[in-house]
Amino acid sequence: MMEYCLRDQGMSMPYDPPLSAYRPISQLKVPAHEVERAALPAVDAHIHLGRWLTEDGGWMVKDVPALIGMMDELNLRGMVNLDGRWGRELAENIERYDAAHPGRFATFCHVDWSLAAEPGFGERLAAQLRRSVAEGAAGLKVWKDVGLRVRDDRGELLMLDDPRLDPLWAAVGECGVPIALHTADPVAFFEPADERNERLEQLTARPDWNFSGPEFPPFQRLMDAMEAMIAKHPATTVIGVHAGCWPENLAFAGRLLDAYPNFHIDIAARIAELGRQPRTARALMLRHPDRVLFGTDEIPPHRAVYRVHFRFMETDDEAFAHSLDDPPQMGRWTISGLHLPAEVLRQVYAGNALRLVPRLA
């Protein structure tokens, strides 16, 4: 009856689109500054250039000289390639990037977690890490499958603080290279994928990223395991990627940075989270300018994405898009810039990465 009355009176009908079709246009009139290149030389300390994550098994970047041209255009002096793996794959990544273009690339290795299926795996993983560093690896990448997927010889999930892994973490410190550590995932991935989940669209597209079931440990358990590992191995440098693996709670990263001199963080793939709490994020970087690394986690590198990151780091712009995606899969909100001072920017953009990964220096 109401719809009939509205039509009869010449009034417009209410429009009720599905959320997936919602594309609001902001009516805010605020300053906007496009940043074409980094104001200071930068290092992307978290990038994927290898073959590990490609669908066809080919190189993530087909044309390396073209990539270097883009880097020069954007004022990127170097990149840390996290796709080295081990053995022949590591050798081919190093040959393609580090050896062919000295000072522009540094490749991190992985270890073969399938070794955890047999007793004594800690020592074998440590030996593999030492071989990879001897062959040229500049660091170790540890992915979220430790804690969520990797199982030991008893069929139980392997956690970062398992004492059987102590030989591996100690070996990293002895080799003098850092760990780029990704544990857990956005907190929303550990919650039911329902109408209250702020990452519902992302989880709908990728249901395999939903870790809310009983077969997975709680988010807090993964954070506790990370902290225990960092505390137990003070001689091992750990970079907690994705803003310390808990960007929704920067007090956690701040506490770890305060407590553990061997702990660092990067901002890769988390400006959506950092930019919706810009005052807190800025305060953290001002308090620990020597412990935060710039990174994007792009797969593969993209000019426009870097320019969004530069705008986030350098300007005080408000309410701008954090992503090129439409709609933004990492959250339907906008972000504001940090407007970091030049000296802080110098360290976060490049200084900290050059210190931890001296090959790039």
C-alpha positions as a printed NumPy array, in Angstrom:
array([[  0.   ,   0.   ,   0.   ],
       [  2.817,   2.417,   0.9  ],
       [  4.584,   1.78 ,  -2.433],
       [  1.298,   2.466,  -4.305],
       [  0.775,   5.719,  -2.393],
       [  4.289,   6.917,  -3.12 ],
       [  3.835,   6.265,  -6.846],
       [  0.411,   7.864,  -6.875],
       [  1.83 ,  11.06 ,  -5.344],
       [  4.741,  11.206,  -7.791],
       [  7.307,  10.487,  -5.112],
       [ 10.438,   8.462,  -5.872],
       [ 10.55 ,   4.885,  -4.709],
       [ 13.161,   3.893,  -2.088],
       [ 16.162,   2.151,  -3.611],
       [ 17.461,  -0.857,  -1.713],
       [ 20.565,  -2.187,  -3.521],
       [ 22.594,  -5.117,  -2.229],
       [ 25.76 ,  -4.146,  -0.379],
       [ 27.876,  -5.539,  -3.215],
       [ 26.436,  -2.846,  -5.512],
       [ 26.897,   0.037,  -3.073],
       [ 29.344,   2.656,  -4.373],
       [ 28.827,   5.878,  -2.395],
       [ 30.446,   9.076,  -3.656],
       [ 31.854,  11.157,  -0.82 ],
       [ 30.647,  14.713,  -0.593],
       [ 33.618,  15.835,   1.503],
       [ 35.641,  18.739,   0.146],
       [ 39.114,  18.214,   1.575],
       [ 42.646,  18.857,   0.286],
       [ 44.103,  16.14 ,  -1.953],
       [ 47.768,  15.767,  -2.825],
       [ 48.895,  13.235,  -5.382],
       [ 52.42 ,  12.002,  -4.626],
       [ 54.077,  10.763,  -7.807],
       [ 57.33 ,   9.548,  -6.214],
       [ 58.688,   9.104,  -2.718],
       [ 60.083,  12.309,  -1.256],
       [ 63.121,  10.354,  -0.024],
       [ 64.697,   7.135,  -1.328],
       [ 62.616,   4.148,  -0.229],
       [ 63.03 ,   0.386,   0.103],
       [ 60.068,  -1.931,  -0.272],
       [ 60.97 ,  -4.394,   2.46 ],
       [ 58.058,  -6.72 ,   1.671],
       [ 57.436,  -7.603,  -1.969],
       [ 56.828, -10.749,  -4.023],
       [ 58.921, -11.188,  -7.172],
       [ 59.433, -14.952,  -7.469],
       [ 57.348, -17.88 ,  -8.693],
       [ 56.007, -19.261,  -5.435],
       [ 52.64 , -17.466,  -5.564],
       [ 51.956, -17.36 ,  -9.303],
       [ 49.159, -19.43 , -10.802],
       [ 51.168, -20.525, -13.832],
       [ 54.503, -21.119, -12.114],
       [ 56.099, -18.244, -14.02 ],
       [ 57.942, -15.267, -12.618],
       [ 55.815, -12.684, -10.839],
       [ 57.668,  -9.964, -12.752],
       [ 58.283, -10.832, -16.387],
       [ 60.569,  -7.887, -17.246],
       [ 63.121,  -7.043, -14.558],
       [ 64.697,  -4.041, -16.379],
       [ 61.202,  -2.55 , -16.697],
       [ 60.706,  -3.068, -12.961],
       [ 63.965,  -1.237, -12.255],
       [ 62.8  ,   1.586, -14.504],
       [ 59.608,   1.837, -12.449],
       [ 61.654,   1.783,  -9.243],
       [ 63.78 ,   4.687, -10.472],
       [ 60.639,   6.586, -11.463],
       [ 59.163,   6.103,  -7.972],
       [ 62.437,   6.704,  -6.047],
       [ 62.604,   3.107,  -4.841],
       [ 66.243,   2.245,  -4.281],
       [ 65.64 ,  -1.393,  -3.398],
       [ 63.259,  -4.285,  -2.785],
       [ 63.248,  -7.305,  -0.483],
       [ 61.977, -10.323,  -2.411],
       [ 60.27 , -12.765,  -0.016],
       [ 59.869, -15.59 ,  -2.538],
       [ 63.266, -17.324,  -2.453],
       [ 62.149, -20.696,  -1.042],
       [ 65.201, -23.013,  -0.923],
       [ 67.562, -25.027,  -3.1  ],
       [ 67.353, -24.44 ,  -6.835],
       [ 64.436, -22.02 ,  -6.483],
       [ 66.469, -19.848,  -4.146],
       [ 69.445, -19.94 ,  -6.486],
       [ 67.344, -18.865,  -9.47 ],
       [ 65.738, -15.989,  -7.554],
       [ 69.159, -14.75 ,  -6.438],
       [ 70.553, -15.104,  -9.953],
       [ 67.605, -13.234, -11.511],
       [ 67.482, -10.377,  -9.008],
       [ 70.304, -10.021,  -6.455],
       [ 73.252, -11.08 ,  -8.613],
       [ 72.03 ,  -9.458, -11.825],
       [ 71.23 ,  -6.126, -10.151],
       [ 73.499,  -5.654,  -7.097],
       [ 72.155,  -3.35 ,  -4.426],
       [ 68.634,  -3.268,  -5.833],
       [ 67.29 ,  -6.603,  -4.585],
       [ 67.738,  -8.909,  -1.588],
       [ 66.046, -12.321,  -1.554],
       [ 64.819, -14.083,   1.575],
       [ 64.583, -17.874,   1.75 ],
       [ 61.974, -20.146,   3.308],
       [ 62.463, -23.485,   5.007],
       [ 60.73 , -26.678,   3.947],
       [ 58.083, -27.176,   6.624],
       [ 57.28 , -30.667,   5.337],
       [ 60.381, -31.675,   7.319],
       [ 58.303, -31.177,  10.477],
       [ 56.571, -34.489,   9.775],
       [ 59.6  , -36.403,  11.112],
       [ 61.214, -36.283,  14.578],
       [ 64.303, -34.082,  14.91 ],
       [ 62.938, -31.513,  12.48 ],
       [ 64.279, -28.49 ,  14.378],
       [ 67.905, -29.406,  13.696],
       [ 67.172, -30.247,  10.052],
       [ 65.367, -26.95 ,   9.503],
       [ 68.279, -25.107,  11.11 ],
       [ 70.738, -26.888,   8.818],
       [ 68.634, -25.993,   5.776],
       [ 68.518, -22.346,   6.862],
       [ 72.296, -22.241,   7.251],
       [ 72.752, -23.701,   3.753],
       [ 70.399, -21.146,   2.259],
       [ 72.214, -18.234,   3.923],
       [ 75.54 , -19.633,   2.729],
       [ 74.058, -19.743,  -0.772],
       [ 73.03 , -16.089,  -0.594],
       [ 69.718, -15.737,   1.24 ],
       [ 69.468, -12.341,   2.965],
       [ 66.853, -13.425,   5.492],
       [ 64.127, -15.94 ,   6.312],
       [ 60.423, -15.585,   5.528],
       [ 58.072, -17.47 ,   7.872],
       [ 54.488, -17.572,   6.684],
       [ 51.202, -17.974,   8.55 ],
       [ 50.983, -21.688,   7.768],
       [ 53.073, -22.194,  10.915],
       [ 50.357, -22.174,  13.546],
       [ 47.503, -22.699,  11.089],
       [ 48.483, -25.568,   8.767],
       [ 51.898, -27.129,   9.469],
       [ 51.703, -30.293,  11.567],
       [ 54.432, -32.106,  13.416],
       [ 55.305, -35.792,  13.533],
       [ 52.416, -36.341,  15.972],
       [ 49.907, -34.715,  13.622],
       [ 49.513, -31.664,  15.868],
       [ 49.666, -28.044,  14.731],
       [ 53.166, -26.645,  15.079],
       [ 53.356, -23.332,  16.957],
       [ 56.106, -20.708,  16.837],
       [ 56.968, -21.206,  20.499],
       [ 57.415, -24.971,  20.215],
       [ 60.827, -25.678,  21.825],
       [ 61.647, -28.092,  19.022],
       [ 61.943, -25.024,  16.752],
       [ 64.535, -23.357,  18.983],
       [ 67.45 , -24.609,  16.839],
       [ 65.962, -22.866,  13.799],
       [ 65.364, -19.523,  15.517],
       [ 68.824, -19.66 ,  17.082],
       [ 70.404, -20.417,  13.707],
       [ 68.785, -17.331,  12.181],
       [ 70.397, -15.196,  14.88 ],
       [ 73.764, -16.92 ,  14.465],
       [ 73.662, -16.257,  10.719],
       [ 72.984, -12.57 ,  11.341],
       [ 69.895, -12.327,   9.142],
       [ 66.353, -11.238,  10.048],
       [ 63.091, -13.168,  10.022],
       [ 60.128, -11.641,   8.199],
       [ 57.413, -13.241,  10.307],
       [ 53.746, -13.458,   9.311],
       [ 51.618, -15.203,  11.894],
       [ 47.808, -15.204,  12.099],
       [ 45.894, -12.8  ,   9.816],
       [ 43.339,  -9.989,  10.28 ],
       [ 41.403, -10.551,  13.499],
       [ 38.139, -10.62 ,  11.54 ],
       [ 39.338, -13.785,   9.783],
       [ 39.091, -15.547,  13.155],
       [ 35.474, -14.469,  13.671],
       [ 32.319, -15.977,  12.093],
       [ 31.766, -14.742,   8.542],
       [ 28.414, -13.142,   9.27 ],
       [ 26.765,  -9.728,   8.963],
       [ 28.921,  -8.333,  11.79 ],
       [ 32.263,  -9.247,  10.249],
       [ 34.036,  -6.169,   8.835],
       [ 35.856,  -8.349,   6.279],
       [ 32.733, -10.202,   5.134],
       [ 33.199,  -9.379,   1.449],
       [ 36.788, -10.582,   1.544],
       [ 35.869, -13.795,   3.329],
       [ 33.008, -14.407,   0.924],
       [ 35.496, -14.234,  -1.943],
       [ 38.112, -16.288,  -0.054],
       [ 36.386, -18.698,   2.36 ],
       [ 39.735, -20.477,   2.822],
       [ 40.852, -17.414,   4.806],
       [ 38.234, -18.007,   7.485],
       [ 40.003, -19.397,  10.56 ],
       [ 37.074, -19.26 ,  12.962],
       [ 36.538, -23.018,  13.135],
       [ 37.566, -25.317,  15.992],
       [ 40.359, -26.799,  13.873],
       [ 42.309, -23.528,  14.209],
       [ 43.871, -21.996,  17.322],
       [ 42.421, -18.74 ,  18.673],
       [ 44.002, -15.529,  17.401],
       [ 45.382, -14.704,  20.848],
       [ 47.182, -18.041,  21.066],
       [ 49.065, -17.223,  17.872],
       [ 50.052, -13.802,  19.216],
       [ 51.22 , -15.337,  22.484],
       [ 53.343, -17.867,  20.592],
       [ 54.972, -15.093,  18.555],
       [ 55.811, -13.057,  21.631],
       [ 57.208, -16.093,  23.444],
       [ 59.484, -16.881,  20.501],
       [ 60.735, -13.276,  20.28 ],
       [ 61.378, -13.145,  24.03 ],
       [ 63.238, -16.459,  24.068],
       [ 65.607, -15.521,  21.224],
       [ 66.869, -11.979,  21.881],
       [ 69.794, -12.44 ,  19.485],
       [ 67.425, -13.123,  16.582],
       [ 65.992, -10.14 ,  14.695],
       [ 62.283, -10.519,  13.997],
       [ 60.225,  -8.291,  11.697],
       [ 56.563,  -8.741,  12.576],
       [ 55.125,  -8.055,   9.141],
       [ 51.713,  -6.47 ,   8.594],
       [ 52.171,  -3.983,  11.452],
       [ 53.309,  -6.585,  13.947],
       [ 50.639,  -9.064,  12.816],
       [ 47.95 ,  -7.216,  14.798],
       [ 47.305,  -3.823,  13.147],
       [ 43.853,  -3.572,  14.711],
       [ 45.575,  -3.288,  18.107],
       [ 48.68 ,  -1.114,  17.784],
       [ 49.091,  -1.135,  21.548],
       [ 50.252,  -4.74 ,  21.119],
       [ 52.954,  -3.822,  18.606],
       [ 53.929,  -0.846,  20.751],
       [ 54.319,  -3.025,  23.837],
       [ 56.501,  -5.529,  21.973],
       [ 58.629,  -2.751,  20.491],
       [ 59.086,  -1.331,  23.982],
       [ 59.961,  -4.693,  25.511],
       [ 62.065,  -6.456,  22.865],
       [ 64.919,  -4.645,  21.087],
       [ 65.102,  -7.484,  18.54 ],
       [ 61.534,  -6.828,  17.349],
       [ 60.594,  -4.664,  14.368],
       [ 57.452,  -4.247,  12.258],
       [ 56.591,  -3.4  ,   8.674],
       [ 53.458,  -1.729,   7.304],
       [ 52.964,  -4.053,   4.33 ],
       [ 49.361,  -4.548,   3.163],
       [ 47.996,  -2.821,   6.245],
       [ 47.61 ,   0.875,   5.424],
       [ 43.858,   0.184,   5.422],
       [ 44.154,  -0.539,   9.136],
       [ 46.812,   2.033,   9.979],
       [ 45.103,   4.808,   8.06 ],
       [ 41.826,   4.536,   9.945],
       [ 43.733,   5.185,  13.192],
       [ 46.255,   7.738,  11.866],
       [ 47.002,   9.459,  15.165],
       [ 47.817,   6.169,  16.878],
       [ 49.85 ,   4.92 ,  13.914],
       [ 51.795,   8.165,  13.667],
       [ 52.523,   8.193,  17.395],
       [ 53.871,   4.638,  17.182],
       [ 56.253,   5.564,  14.357],
       [ 57.389,   8.722,  16.138],
       [ 58.147,   6.662,  19.252],
       [ 59.974,   3.915,  17.345],
       [ 61.29 ,   5.477,  14.118],
       [ 64.183,   2.998,  14.002],
       [ 61.956,  -0.093,  14.21 ],
       [ 59.365,   0.355,  11.437],
       [ 59.92 ,  -0.668,   7.806],
       [ 58.125,   0.465,   4.678],
       [ 56.598,  -2.279,   2.521],
       [ 53.606,  -2.998,   0.305],
       [ 53.206,  -6.807,  -0.085],
       [ 52.197,  -6.16 ,  -3.678],
       [ 51.787,  -9.151,  -6.008],
       [ 53.237,  -7.9  ,  -8.4  ],
       [ 54.435,  -4.265,  -7.9  ],
       [ 52.067,  -1.556,  -9.19 ],
       [ 52.834,   2.161,  -9.69 ],
       [ 49.465,   3.428,  -8.509],
       [ 49.609,   1.373,  -5.325],
       [ 52.974,   2.874,  -4.419],
       [ 51.56 ,   6.354,  -4.942],
       [ 48.739,   5.622,  -2.502],
       [ 51.363,   4.503,   0.029],
       [ 53.473,   7.633,  -0.517],
       [ 50.389,   9.797,  -0.017],
       [ 49.64 ,   7.915,   3.208],
       [ 53.174,   8.363,   4.533],
       [ 53.865,  11.926,   3.451],
       [ 50.628,  13.971,   3.459],
       [ 47.984,  14.943,   5.971],
       [ 45.188,  14.259,   3.477],
       [ 41.976,  12.919,   4.942],
       [ 39.376,  10.393,   3.801],
       [ 41.019,   8.94 ,   0.7  ],
       [ 40.874,   5.435,  -0.749],
       [ 43.383,   2.918,   0.567],
       [ 43.006,   0.568,  -2.378],
       [ 42.554,   0.459,  -6.136],
       [ 39.945,  -2.292,  -5.701],
       [ 36.283,  -1.474,  -6.287],
       [ 34.901,  -2.124,  -3.762],
       [ 37.935,  -2.183,  -1.446],
       [ 38.225,  -5.761,  -0.245],
       [ 40.242,  -4.844,   2.853],
       [ 37.523,  -2.688,   4.354],
       [ 34.82 ,  -0.257,   3.228],
       [ 36.36 ,   2.773,   4.82 ],
       [ 38.768,   5.539,   3.875],
       [ 42.109,   6.459,   5.43 ],
       [ 44.012,   9.581,   6.412],
       [ 47.693,  10.36 ,   5.939],
       [ 50.416,  10.325,   8.59 ],
       [ 52.437,  13.347,   7.409],
       [ 55.622,  11.945,   8.921],
       [ 58.561,  14.273,   9.634],
       [ 61.457,  13.993,   7.195],
       [ 63.82 ,  12.324,   9.667],
       [ 61.265,   9.669,  10.617],
       [ 60.388,   9.175,   6.961],
       [ 64.071,   8.712,   6.137],
       [ 64.374,   5.834,   8.587],
       [ 61.041,   4.152,   7.838],
       [ 61.352,   4.499,   4.072],
       [ 64.856,   3.065,   3.806],
       [ 67.242,   3.465,   6.743],
       [ 65.89 ,   0.609,   8.837],
       [ 65.763,  -1.823,   5.922],
       [ 69.325,  -0.946,   4.882],
       [ 70.514,  -1.665,   8.415],
       [ 68.717,  -5.018,   8.689],
       [ 69.406,  -6.086,   5.092],
       [ 72.883,  -4.647,   4.394],
       [ 73.045,  -6.186,   0.923],
       [ 70.812,  -3.329,  -0.214],
       [ 73.223,  -0.735,   1.189]])
